[in-house]
């Protein structure tokens, strides 16, 4: 599948589920967002770029602390939903731009800080995204990256990416922690901090967020029920007496990096 088709898939999925991401409690109040704010070193003169802004929660949280936030997203519908959410909070220093993470429409070295939260697993060209983030960040600037990650063991990695792709065809890959470290350092970023978060996925909510069909939900249920004991233990899969999945656990990381 080529990059343009992948981007169209992302636009289709998030276009029809835009409001779900604005109201998502895990996106609005996740521990990772609080930690991002804690370590961000925000200053009132900063210009910030939030790549793949989604529901706009990062932009909304950072805007009162900095001079200006540019919220960029590939999907027009979700960008409008984010704008409605942010402006309803009385925030006026956020601009909204439609654009792709791997082809940022900005000059070199124009932002003091770049953020990207729970989005990169949808990107078809992660290396291009990282190169672009490095290009538009000022020397000494901060890059805060959050994303869901796969376990280091290959079997668990394959299972997690399999179920995410089965739920959401626009999912590309949740990378391992070691892969993120390698890819970001290859581009030139220097890691200063890494934080890991456990993520409890309530099965029904996880499915509803992407509006999966009844048949697809049955398929996902069977994938979990038929998984090996090692996989169920790794992901803390919980099912009830009627063979329905209640929840499972994944993980995400927050990386704080600098452009030297």
C-alpha positions in Angstrom: 0.0 0.0 0.0 1.5 3.4 -1.0 1.8 6.4 1.4 -1.1 8.3 -0.2 -3.5 5.4 0.3 -2.4 5.1 3.9 -3.0 8.8 4.5 -6.5 8.5 2.9 -7.2 5.6 5.3 -6.2 7.7 8.3 -8.3 10.6 7.0 -11.3 8.3 6.6 -11.0 6.7 10.0 -10.4 9.8 12.0 -12.8 11.9 9.9 -15.8 9.7 10.9 -14.6 9.3 14.5 -13.3 12.9 15.2 -15.6 13.7 18.1 -14.7 10.4 19.8 -11.1 11.6 20.2 -12.1 15.0 21.6 -14.2 13.3 24.3 -11.9 10.4 24.9 -11.0 10.3 28.6 -7.7 8.6 28.0 -6.6 11.3 25.6 -8.1 14.2 27.7 -6.8 13.1 31.1 -4.1 10.5 30.6 -1.1 10.4 33.0 1.2 10.9 30.0 -0.3 14.3 29.3 0.3 15.4 32.9 3.9 14.2 32.7 4.4 16.0 29.4 3.3 19.3 31.0 5.6 18.6 34.0 8.8 18.1 32.0 8.0 20.5 29.1 10.0 23.5 30.4 7.4 25.8 28.9 8.2 29.5 28.7 5.9 32.4 27.8 7.9 33.3 24.7 7.8 29.8 23.1 6.4 28.9 19.7 5.1 25.3 19.8 4.1 22.8 17.0 1.7 20.0 18.0 1.9 17.4 15.2 -1.1 15.3 14.6 -3.1 17.2 17.2 -6.0 14.9 17.1 -8.6 16.0 19.7 -6.4 19.0 20.5 -5.7 18.1 24.1 -1.9 18.8 24.0 -2.4 22.1 22.2 -5.2 23.0 24.7 -3.0 22.3 27.7 0.2 24.0 26.4 -1.5 27.2 25.0 -1.9 29.1 28.3 1.8 28.5 29.1 3.4 29.6 25.8 3.2 32.4 23.2 1.6 30.4 20.4 0.7 26.9 19.4 0.3 25.6 15.9 -2.0 22.6 15.8 -1.4 20.5 12.7 -3.4 17.5 11.6 -3.9 15.5 8.4 -7.6 15.2 8.8 -9.9 18.2 8.2 -12.8 16.9 10.3 -10.7 16.2 13.4 -8.9 19.5 13.0 -12.3 21.3 13.1 -13.3 19.3 16.1 -10.1 20.2 17.9 -10.6 23.9 17.0 -14.1 23.9 18.4 -12.9 22.2 21.6 -10.0 24.6 22.1 -11.8 27.8 21.2 -14.7 26.9 23.5 -12.2 27.0 26.3 -11.5 30.7 25.6 -8.1 30.0 24.1 -7.0 32.3 21.3 -3.3 31.7 20.7 -3.7 28.4 18.7 -3.7 28.3 14.9 -5.0 25.2 13.0 -3.2 23.9 9.9 -4.1 20.9 7.8 -0.9 19.1 6.9 1.1 15.9 6.9 3.7 14.9 9.6 6.2 13.8 6.9 5.9 17.0 4.9 5.6 19.8 7.3 4.7 23.1 5.7 7.2 25.2 7.7 10.6 26.7 7.2 13.7 25.4 9.0 14.2 26.0 12.7 11.1 28.0 13.5 9.7 26.2 16.6 11.0 26.2 20.2 9.1 23.0 21.0 7.5 20.2 19.1 5.0 17.7 20.5 3.4 14.6 19.0 1.1 12.4 21.2 -0.4 9.0 20.5 -0.3 9.4 16.7 2.9 8.2 15.2 1.7 4.6 14.9 -0.5 5.8 12.1 2.3 7.4 10.1 3.4 5.7 6.9 6.8 7.4 6.9 8.1 7.6 10.5 11.7 8.4 9.5 10.4 11.3 7.3 8.3 12.5 10.3 11.4 12.5 12.6 13.6 14.2 10.0 10.9 16.9 9.4 10.5 17.4 13.2 14.2 17.9 13.5 14.3 20.3 10.5 11.7 22.7 11.8 12.9 22.6 15.5 15.3 25.3 16.6 18.8 24.2 17.8 18.4 23.5 21.5 14.6 23.0 21.0 12.6 20.3 22.8 10.9 17.4 21.2 8.3 15.6 23.3 7.1 12.4 21.7 4.4 10.1 23.1 3.2 6.9 21.5 1.9 3.4 22.2 4.7 0.9 22.0 5.0 -2.8 21.4 6.9 -5.1 23.7 10.5 -5.9 22.9 9.8 -9.7 22.5 8.8 -10.4 18.9 5.9 -12.7 19.6 4.2 -10.0 21.8 5.1 -7.3 19.4 3.4 -9.2 16.5 0.3 -9.8 18.6 -0.2 -6.2 19.7 0.2 -4.8 16.2 -2.1 -7.6 14.9 -5.0 -6.7 17.1 -4.5 -3.0 16.6 -4.5 -3.4 12.8 -7.6 -5.7 13.1 -9.4 -3.0 15.0 -8.2 -0.1 12.9 -7.0 -0.5 9.4 -5.2 2.9 9.5 -2.9 1.6 12.2 0.6 1.1 10.7 3.0 0.0 13.5 3.5 0.5 17.2 7.3 0.5 17.5 9.4 -1.0 20.3 11.1 1.3 22.8 14.4 0.2 21.4 13.3 1.1 17.9 12.2 4.6 18.9 15.6 5.2 20.6 17.5 4.1 17.6 15.3 6.0 15.1 15.4 9.3 17.0 19.1 9.2 17.6 19.8 8.4 14.0 18.0 11.6 13.0 20.1 13.6 15.5 18.0 14.0 18.6 19.5 13.5 22.0 17.4 11.7 24.6 17.1 13.4 28.0 14.2 11.5 29.6 12.0 8.5 28.9 8.9 7.6 30.9 6.7 4.4 30.6 3.0 4.3 31.2 0.7 1.3 31.6 -2.5 1.7 29.5 -5.6 -0.2 30.5 -7.9 -0.7 27.4 -11.5 -1.3 28.2 -12.5 -3.6 25.4 -15.9 -2.0 24.6 -14.5 1.5 24.7 -11.5 0.5 22.6 -13.8 -0.8 19.9 -16.3 2.0 20.1 -13.6 4.6 19.6 -13.1 3.4 16.0 -16.8 2.5 15.5 -16.0 -1.2 14.8 -18.8 -3.4 13.5 -20.5 -6.2 15.4 -18.7 -8.8 13.2 -15.3 -7.1 13.7 -15.9 -7.0 17.5 -16.6 -10.8 17.4 -13.3 -11.3 15.4 -11.3 -9.3 17.9 -12.9 -11.2 20.8 -11.9 -14.5 19.2 -8.3 -13.2 18.7 -8.0 -12.6 22.4 -9.8 -15.7 23.5 -7.6 -17.9 21.3 -4.3 -16.3 22.3 -1.7 -18.3 24.1 -1.5 -18.2 27.9 1.8 -16.3 27.6 0.1 -13.6 25.5 -2.9 -13.3 27.9 -0.5 -13.0 30.8 1.7 -10.4 29.1 -1.3 -8.2 28.2 -3.3 -8.9 31.3 -6.3 -10.0 29.2 -9.5 -10.2 31.3 -12.6 -12.1 30.1 -15.8 -12.9 31.9 -17.7 -16.2 32.2 -19.5 -15.6 28.9 -16.3 -15.4 26.9 -16.5 -11.7 26.5 -13.3 -9.6 26.8 -13.4 -7.0 29.5 -10.0 -5.4 29.2 -6.3 -5.8 28.3 -3.2 -3.7 29.0 -0.7 -2.1 26.7 2.0 0.5 27.3 3.1 3.9 26.0 6.3 6.0 26.4 7.1 9.6 26.6 10.5 10.7 25.2 11.9 14.1 26.0 14.6 15.0 23.4 16.7 17.9 22.4 18.0 19.1 19.0 21.7 19.8 19.5 
